[in-house]
Amino acid sequence: MNKRQLILAISDKVEIPYKQVACITNTALNVISETLSNGEDVNIRSFGRFSTKTIAERRIQHPTTKKEVVIPVHRKIQFKQSKRN
């Protein structure tokens, strides 16, 4: 399911126009993205937890050129699904 299909499904279930659901969905996703960019976690009860993890700098060998490449420090988004009873 992609974002458009999600919006259509929500729109059909709650009988709200597509444009309104799209606006709400985009706003929610933007808030989640901004929160993660600030280094904070997002915990949605009964759904899951979005968090970021800092990945240390590392050196690898490029498979084609065999040159050493440095991958700088970066953050990675993680998602852990909540446990459902």
Backbone as a printed PyTorch tensor [residue, N CA C, xyz], in Angstrom:
tensor([[[  0.8510,  -1.1770,   0.0000],
         [  0.0000,   0.0000,   0.0000],
         [  0.8910,   1.2340,   0.0000]],

        [[  0.6030,   2.1520,  -0.8890],
         [  1.3440,   3.3990,  -0.9190],
         [  0.5110,   4.5080,  -0.2600]],

        [[  1.0550,   5.7290,  -0.2450],
         [  0.3840,   6.8190,   0.4540],
         [ -0.9830,   7.1390,  -0.1560]],

        [[ -1.0660,   7.1390,  -1.4600],
         [ -2.3390,   7.4330,  -2.1320],
         [ -3.4010,   6.3910,  -1.7700]],

        [[ -3.0170,   5.1300,  -1.7720],
         [ -3.9520,   4.0640,  -1.4140],
         [ -4.3840,   4.1820,   0.0530]],

        [[ -3.4700,   4.5650,   0.9190],
         [ -3.7960,   4.7720,   2.3250],
         [ -4.8250,   5.8910,   2.4830]],

        [[ -4.5910,   6.9970,   1.7860],
         [ -5.5190,   8.1210,   1.8580],
         [ -6.8890,   7.7260,   1.3280]],

        [[ -6.9210,   6.9910,   0.2220],
         [ -8.2070,   6.5350,  -0.3250],
         [ -8.9410,   5.6210,   0.6570]],

        [[ -8.2140,   4.7180,   1.2960],
         [ -8.8300,   3.7910,   2.2430],
         [ -9.4140,   4.5400,   3.4440]],

        [[ -8.6590,   5.4980,   3.9640],
         [ -9.1490,   6.2900,   5.0940],
         [-10.3610,   7.1060,   4.6700]],

        [[-10.2800,   7.7120,   3.5050],
         [-11.3840,   8.5260,   2.9870],
         [-12.6640,   7.7040,   2.8510]],

        [[-12.5430,   6.4840,   2.3780],
         [-13.7110,   5.6090,   2.2220],
         [-14.2790,   5.1910,   3.5780]],

        [[-13.4020,   4.8860,   4.5340],
         [-13.8680,   4.4060,   5.8460],
         [-14.5730,   5.4780,   6.6620]],

        [[-14.0270,   6.6890,   6.6540],
         [-14.5930,   7.7400,   7.5010],
         [-15.5050,   8.6920,   6.7350]],

        [[-15.6250,   8.4590,   5.4430],
         [-16.4970,   9.2560,   4.5720],
         [-16.1920,  10.7470,   4.6470]],

        [[-14.9080,  11.0550,   4.5350],
         [-14.4210,  12.4290,   4.4570],
         [-13.7800,  12.5880,   3.0790]],

        [[-13.9440,  13.7490,   2.4400],
         [-13.3620,  13.9440,   1.1050],
         [-11.8520,  13.6710,   1.0620]],

        [[-11.4220,  13.1530,  -0.0780],
         [-10.0290,  12.7790,  -0.3000],
         [ -9.0780,  13.9310,   0.0290]],

        [[ -9.3980,  15.1450,  -0.4310],
         [ -8.4970,  16.2880,  -0.2240],
         [ -8.2810,  16.5910,   1.2550]],

        [[ -9.3190,  16.4740,   2.0600],
         [ -9.1780,  16.7260,   3.4970],
         [ -8.3210,  15.6490,   4.1620]],

        [[ -8.5640,  14.4030,   3.7950],
         [ -7.7670,  13.3030,   4.3570],
         [ -6.3110,  13.4400,   3.9120]],

        [[ -6.0860,  13.8350,   2.6570],
         [ -4.7210,  14.0210,   2.1540],
         [ -4.0050,  15.1150,   2.9310]],

        [[ -4.7030,  16.2010,   3.2190],
         [ -4.1120,  17.3050,   3.9820],
         [ -3.7370,  16.8490,   5.3920]],

        [[ -4.6250,  16.1350,   6.0500],
         [ -4.3670,  15.6460,   7.4090],
         [ -3.2180,  14.6410,   7.4090]],

        [[ -3.2240,  13.7230,   6.4540],
         [ -2.1710,  12.7040,   6.3700],
         [ -0.8140,  13.3440,   6.1100]],

        [[ -0.7570,  14.2820,   5.1710],
         [  0.5080,  14.9560,   4.8600],
         [  1.0170,  15.7450,   6.0640]],

        [[  0.1160,  16.3930,   6.7740],
         [  0.5130,  17.1450,   7.9620],
         [  1.0630,  16.2060,   9.0340]],

        [[  0.3900,  15.0820,   9.2620],
         [  0.8570,  14.1150,  10.2560],
         [  2.2400,  13.5740,   9.8870]],

        [[  2.4410,  13.2400,   8.6370],
         [  3.7390,  12.7190,   8.1990],
         [  4.8350,  13.7810,   8.3100]],

        [[  4.4840,  15.0420,   8.0170],
         [  5.4580,  16.1260,   8.1510],
         [  5.8550,  16.3400,   9.6090]],

        [[  4.8870,  16.2520,  10.5180],
         [  5.1870,  16.4100,  11.9450],
         [  6.1010,  15.2750,  12.4200]],

        [[  5.8120,  14.0550,  11.9940],
         [  6.6580,  12.9140,  12.3590],
         [  8.0730,  13.1270,  11.8180]],

        [[  8.1820,  13.5540,  10.5680],
         [  9.4870,  13.7850,   9.9450],
         [ 10.2730,  14.8760,  10.6660]],

        [[  9.6120,  15.9790,  10.9860],
         [ 10.2830,  17.0760,  11.7000],
         [ 10.7400,  16.6390,  13.0890]],

        [[  9.9120,  15.8780,  13.7770],
         [ 10.2580,  15.4050,  15.1100],
         [ 11.4860,  14.4980,  15.0600]],

        [[ 11.5240,  13.5960,  14.0860],
         [ 12.6800,  12.7110,  13.9300],
         [ 13.9250,  13.5060,  13.5470]],

        [[ 13.7670,  14.5410,  12.7250],
         [ 14.9040,  15.3850,  12.3410],
         [ 15.5110,  16.0910,  13.5390]],

        [[ 14.6720,  16.3840,  14.5440],
         [ 15.1580,  17.0320,  15.7600],
         [ 15.7760,  16.0380,  16.7430]],

        [[ 15.8010,  14.7650,  16.3760],
         [ 16.4170,  13.7460,  17.2200],
         [ 15.4860,  13.1680,  18.2720]],

        [[ 14.2020,  13.4870,  18.1870],
         [ 13.2390,  12.9710,  19.1540],
         [ 12.5490,  11.7350,  18.5900]],

        [[ 12.0400,  10.8920,  19.4930],
         [ 11.3050,   9.6970,  19.0840],
         [  9.8250,  10.0180,  18.9360]],

        [[  9.1360,   9.2240,  18.1280],
         [  7.6930,   9.3360,  17.9680],
         [  7.0940,   7.9850,  18.3410]],

        [[  6.2810,   7.9770,  19.3890],
         [  5.6660,   6.7450,  19.8600],
         [  4.1560,   6.8380,  19.6580]],

        [[  3.6080,   5.9720,  18.8390],
         [  2.1770,   5.9400,  18.5880],
         [  1.6530,   4.6610,  19.2200]],

        [[  0.9080,   4.8270,  20.2870],
         [  0.4130,   3.6870,  21.0560],
         [ -0.3930,   2.7380,  20.1680]],

        [[ -0.1970,   1.4510,  20.3600],
         [ -0.8500,   0.3620,  19.6150],
         [ -0.4510,   0.3330,  18.1400]],

        [[  0.5670,   1.0940,  17.7660],
         [  1.0550,   1.0600,  16.3890],
         [  2.5470,   0.7690,  16.3620]],

        [[  3.3310,   1.6680,  16.9510],
         [  4.7620,   1.4450,  16.9670],
         [  5.5380,   2.6820,  17.3520]],

        [[  6.8590,   2.5680,  17.2680],
         [  7.7510,   3.6440,  17.6710],
         [  8.7530,   3.9260,  16.5620]],

        [[  8.8330,   5.2030,  16.1780],
         [  9.8370,   5.6700,  15.2390],
         [ 10.9600,   6.2890,  16.0500]],

        [[ 12.1900,   5.9500,  15.7240],
         [ 13.3240,   6.5370,  16.4090],
         [ 14.4770,   6.6740,  15.4240]],

        [[ 15.5000,   7.4180,  15.8370],
         [ 16.6800,   7.5620,  14.9910],
         [ 17.8800,   6.9550,  15.6960]],

        [[ 18.7910,   6.4670,  14.9100],
         [ 20.0180,   5.8710,  15.4310],
         [ 21.1850,   6.5140,  14.6900]],

        [[ 22.1970,   6.9220,  15.4280],
         [ 23.3790,   7.5080,  14.8110],
         [ 24.3320,   6.3960,  14.3940]],

        [[ 24.7000,   6.4280,  13.1310],
         [ 25.6250,   5.4390,  12.5720],
         [ 27.0100,   6.0820,  12.4870]],

        [[ 27.9940,   5.4320,  13.0720],
         [ 29.3560,   5.9680,  13.1060],
         [ 29.9860,   5.9690,  11.7110]],

        [[ 30.9990,   6.8140,  11.5670],
         [ 31.7470,   6.8600,  10.3100],
         [ 32.4350,   5.5140,  10.0950]],

        [[ 32.4790,   5.0780,   8.8510],
         [ 33.1780,   3.8280,   8.5550],
         [ 33.8030,   3.8910,   7.1770]],

        [[ 34.7750,   3.0530,   6.9890],
         [ 35.4910,   2.9830,   5.7080],
         [ 35.1510,   1.6550,   5.0470]],

        [[ 34.8370,   1.7350,   3.7600],
         [ 34.5370,   0.5200,   3.0020],
         [ 35.3330,   0.5420,   1.7090]],

        [[ 35.3740,  -0.5970,   1.0750],
         [ 36.0350,  -0.6860,  -0.2290],
         [ 34.9450,  -0.7410,  -1.2930]],

        [[ 35.0220,   0.2090,  -2.2440],
         [ 34.0470,   0.2310,  -3.3330],
         [ 34.1910,  -1.0660,  -4.1220]],

        [[ 33.0820,  -1.8040,  -4.3580],
         [ 33.1880,  -3.1140,  -4.9860],
         [ 33.7150,  -3.0990,  -6.4240]],

        [[ 33.4570,  -2.0200,  -7.1550],
         [ 33.8850,  -1.9650,  -8.5550],
         [ 35.2970,  -1.4110,  -8.7070]],

        [[ 35.5340,  -0.2560,  -8.0850],
         [ 36.8170,   0.4300,  -8.2640],
         [ 37.8930,  -0.0240,  -7.2770]],

        [[ 37.4870,  -0.7080,  -6.2200],
         [ 38.3880,  -1.1800,  -5.1610],
         [ 39.0470,  -0.0380,  -4.3850]],

        [[ 38.5200,   1.1940,  -4.5590],
         [ 39.0440,   2.3260,  -3.7970],
         [ 38.3600,   2.3650,  -2.4340]],

        [[ 39.0880,   2.8970,  -1.4640],
         [ 38.5220,   3.0380,  -0.1310],
         [ 37.6070,   4.2570,  -0.1050]],

        [[ 36.4050,   4.0830,   0.4340],
         [ 35.4170,   5.1470,   0.5090],
         [ 35.0400,   5.3420,   1.9790]],

        [[ 34.9000,   6.6040,   2.3860],
         [ 34.5080,   6.9140,   3.7600],
         [ 33.0200,   7.2610,   3.7680]],

        [[ 32.2670,   6.5290,   4.5700],
         [ 30.8550,   6.8470,   4.7590],
         [ 30.7810,   7.6810,   6.0300]],

        [[ 30.3320,   8.9380,   5.9230],
         [ 30.3430,   9.8140,   7.0980],
         [ 29.2870,   9.4210,   8.1370]],

        [[ 29.3850,  10.0340,   9.3000],
         [ 28.4020,   9.8290,  10.3650],
         [ 27.0430,  10.2660,   9.8260]],

        [[ 26.0190,   9.4470,  10.0780],
         [ 24.6710,   9.7950,   9.6330],
         [ 23.6440,   9.1590,  10.5630]],

        [[ 22.4250,   9.6280,  10.4400],
         [ 21.3420,   9.0680,  11.2530],
         [ 20.4560,   8.1880,  10.3840]],

        [[ 19.9150,   7.1660,  11.0150],
         [ 19.0830,   6.1960,  10.3360],
         [ 17.7620,   6.1000,  11.0970]],

        [[ 16.6470,   6.0620,  10.3700],
         [ 15.3420,   5.9390,  11.0130],
         [ 15.0470,   4.4750,  11.2470]],

        [[ 14.5390,   4.1820,  12.4530],
         [ 14.1500,   2.8190,  12.8000],
         [ 12.6860,   2.8270,  13.1840]],

        [[ 12.0050,   1.7130,  12.9210],
         [ 10.6190,   1.5600,  13.3360],
         [ 10.4830,   0.2280,  14.0480]],

        [[  9.8610,   0.2560,  15.2160],
         [  9.6000,  -0.9710,  15.9380],
         [  8.1090,  -1.0630,  16.1700]],

        [[  7.5230,  -2.1180,  15.6270],
         [  6.0850,  -2.3440,  15.7550],
         [  5.7400,  -2.6620,  17.2000]],

        [[  4.5970,  -2.1290,  17.6620],
         [  4.1890,  -2.4170,  19.0340],
         [  3.6770,  -3.8450,  19.1410]],

        [[  3.7810,  -4.3750,  20.3340],
         [  3.2640,  -5.7290,  20.5760],
         [  1.7750,  -5.6610,  20.7620]],

        [[  1.0510,  -6.5120,  20.0760],
         [ -0.4070,  -6.5450,  20.2240],
         [ -0.7870,  -7.8130,  20.9470]],

        [[ -1.6470,  -7.6850,  21.9190],
         [ -2.0810,  -8.8450,  22.7060],
         [ -3.3290,  -9.4410,  22.1290]]])
